[in-house]
Amino acid sequence: MAANIDIIDTEYEQYLDDDERVLWSNTKGSKRPHLRLELLLPFAVVFPLLGIGALNFVEFNINEGIIIALTILGSWLLAAVVSLERPRTYILTDKRLLIFHRSTYKIIDFGLITYVYVRKKRSGKADVILSIRKGSTPSMGSQTMYDVDDPEIVRDILKEKTDVVAKTRKKQEEIERWQWW
């Protein structure tokens, strides 16, 4: 099966095992600005307080030096709040699916995937939706791979890998049953 194999960045190689092979990935996205909301509150509180404090310090006389200092401080705080982040990154290997988003990542074993569905968009891209079994319980969850360029290839790889895992599991259960006799 021909798959779109991108060269993955060195920052993702640390998450792969030595014998793991990348079948498909989409690490093409460039970093773009992202507003970190958890840092927005201190920025919203500190900046006005510093401005009020500066006005009280100079007894309501606005000095150009204070305005420049507050502008530089505000720019620095804004830079701390806005960070560069890579969009979601998906790496499909011969053992598992890795999903990276912001500073977290999720590993999905092929044995937990029960169904793969492709939802096409007008833009030509598509979302790949996975139904996932949560552990050994019968409850189900889902995971969506957003804006995938070649969803049919991803679906075929995922179906092939989940079928192999299911067949292996069935054979192992059968062997265990026979051992009990």
C-alpha positions as CSV (number, residue, x, y, z in Angstrom):
1,M,0.0,0.0,0.0
2,A,1.4,3.4,-1.0
3,A,1.2,5.8,1.8
4,N,2.1,9.5,2.2
5,I,5.2,9.1,4.4
6,D,6.5,12.5,5.5
7,I,9.9,12.9,7.2
8,I,9.0,13.5,10.8
9,D,10.7,16.1,12.8
10,T,13.4,15.2,15.3
11,E,11.2,16.5,18.1
12,Y,8.8,13.5,17.5
13,E,11.4,10.8,17.0
14,Q,11.8,10.5,20.8
15,Y,8.3,9.1,21.1
16,L,8.9,6.3,18.7
17,D,10.4,2.9,19.6
18,D,13.6,1.8,17.9
19,D,11.8,-0.9,15.8
20,E,8.8,1.3,15.0
21,R,8.1,2.3,11.4
22,V,6.2,5.4,10.4
23,L,3.4,4.5,7.9
24,W,1.8,7.9,7.6
25,S,2.2,11.3,9.2
26,N,1.2,14.9,8.8
27,T,3.9,16.9,10.5
28,K,3.7,19.5,7.7
29,G,2.0,22.3,9.7
30,S,4.0,25.4,10.5
31,K,4.0,27.0,14.0
32,R,1.5,29.8,14.4
33,P,0.5,32.2,17.2
34,H,-1.7,30.8,19.9
35,L,-3.2,32.8,22.8
36,R,-2.5,31.0,26.0
37,L,-5.6,31.8,28.1
38,E,-4.2,30.6,31.4
39,L,-1.7,33.5,31.2
40,L,-4.3,36.1,30.1
41,L,-5.7,36.7,33.6
42,P,-2.4,37.9,35.1
43,F,-1.8,40.1,32.1
44,A,-5.3,41.6,32.4
45,V,-4.8,42.3,36.2
46,V,-1.1,43.4,36.3
47,F,-1.0,45.8,33.4
48,P,-3.8,48.1,34.6
49,L,-2.5,48.0,38.2
50,L,1.0,49.1,37.0
51,G,-0.6,51.9,35.0
52,I,-2.5,53.2,38.0
53,G,0.5,52.9,40.2
54,A,2.6,54.8,37.7
55,L,0.0,57.6,37.6
56,N,-0.1,57.8,41.4
57,F,3.7,57.9,41.5
58,V,4.0,61.0,39.4
59,E,0.9,62.7,40.9
60,F,-1.1,62.5,37.7
61,N,1.6,64.1,35.6
62,I,2.1,61.8,32.6
63,N,5.8,61.5,31.9
64,E,7.0,60.2,28.5
65,G,9.5,57.8,30.2
66,I,6.7,56.1,32.2
67,I,4.6,55.7,29.1
68,I,7.5,54.1,27.2
69,A,8.3,51.8,30.1
70,L,4.7,50.7,30.4
71,T,4.5,50.1,26.7
72,I,7.6,48.0,26.8
73,L,6.3,46.1,29.9
74,G,2.9,45.6,28.2
75,S,4.6,44.3,25.0
76,W,6.7,41.8,27.1
77,L,3.6,40.6,28.9
78,L,1.8,40.2,25.6
79,A,4.7,38.2,24.2
80,A,4.6,35.9,27.3
81,V,0.8,35.3,26.7
82,V,1.1,34.6,23.0
83,S,3.1,31.6,22.1
84,L,3.9,29.7,18.9
85,E,2.5,26.3,18.6
86,R,2.2,23.6,16.0
87,P,-1.2,22.5,14.9
88,R,-2.3,18.9,15.6
89,T,0.2,16.3,14.5
90,Y,-0.7,12.7,13.7
91,I,1.8,9.9,13.4
92,L,0.6,6.5,12.3
93,T,3.1,3.8,12.9
94,D,3.0,0.0,12.4
95,K,2.3,-0.3,16.2
96,R,0.0,2.6,17.2
97,L,-1.3,6.1,16.5
98,L,0.2,9.1,18.2
99,I,-1.6,12.4,18.4
100,F,0.2,15.6,19.4
101,H,-1.7,18.7,20.3
102,R,-0.2,21.7,22.1
103,S,2.1,20.3,24.8
104,T,0.3,17.0,25.2
105,Y,0.2,13.8,23.3
106,K,-2.1,10.8,23.2
107,I,-1.2,7.2,22.2
108,I,-3.9,5.0,20.8
109,D,-3.4,1.2,20.5
110,F,-4.8,-0.4,17.4
111,G,-6.5,-3.0,19.7
112,L,-8.8,-0.3,21.1
113,I,-10.1,1.0,17.8
114,T,-13.4,-0.6,16.9
115,Y,-14.6,1.6,13.9
116,V,-13.1,4.1,11.5
117,Y,-15.3,6.7,9.8
118,V,-14.4,9.4,7.3
119,R,-16.4,12.7,7.3
120,K,-15.5,14.7,4.2
121,K,-15.5,18.5,4.1
122,R,-16.1,21.0,1.3
123,S,-12.5,22.1,1.5
124,G,-11.3,18.7,0.2
125,K,-9.9,17.7,3.5
126,A,-11.7,15.3,5.8
127,D,-12.0,14.3,9.5
128,V,-11.2,10.7,10.4
129,I,-13.3,9.6,13.4
130,L,-12.3,6.7,15.5
131,S,-14.5,4.7,17.8
132,I,-12.4,3.6,20.7
133,R,-13.0,1.0,23.4
134,K,-12.1,2.4,26.8
135,G,-9.9,-0.4,28.4
136,S,-11.7,-3.6,29.0
137,T,-15.1,-2.0,29.7
138,P,-17.8,-2.0,27.0
139,S,-18.1,1.8,27.1
140,M,-17.0,3.6,23.9
141,G,-15.3,6.9,23.2
142,S,-14.2,8.7,20.1
143,Q,-11.2,10.4,18.8
144,T,-11.2,12.7,15.8
145,M,-8.3,13.4,13.5
146,Y,-9.0,16.8,12.1
147,D,-8.3,18.1,8.5
148,V,-6.6,15.0,7.1
149,D,-5.3,15.5,3.6
150,D,-5.6,11.8,2.5
151,P,-8.3,10.3,4.7
152,E,-8.9,7.2,2.6
153,I,-5.3,6.1,3.0
154,V,-5.4,6.7,6.7
155,R,-8.7,4.8,7.0
156,D,-7.3,1.8,5.0
157,I,-4.1,1.7,7.2
158,L,-6.1,1.9,10.4
159,K,-8.6,-0.8,9.2
160,E,-5.8,-3.1,8.2
161,K,-3.9,-2.7,11.5
162,T,-7.0,-3.1,13.6
163,D,-8.0,-6.2,11.7
164,V,-4.5,-7.8,12.2
165,V,-4.7,-7.0,16.0
166,A,-8.3,-8.5,16.2
167,K,-7.2,-11.7,14.4
168,T,-4.2,-12.0,16.7
169,R,-6.3,-11.5,19.7
170,K,-8.8,-14.2,18.6
171,K,-6.1,-16.7,17.9
172,Q,-4.6,-16.0,21.3
173,E,-8.0,-16.5,23.0
174,E,-8.5,-19.7,21.1
175,I,-5.0,-21.0,22.2
176,E,-5.8,-20.2,25.8
177,R,-9.2,-22.0,25.6
178,W,-7.4,-25.1,24.2
179,Q,-4.8,-25.0,27.0
180,W,-7.6,-25.2,29.6
181,W,-8.8,-28.6,28.1
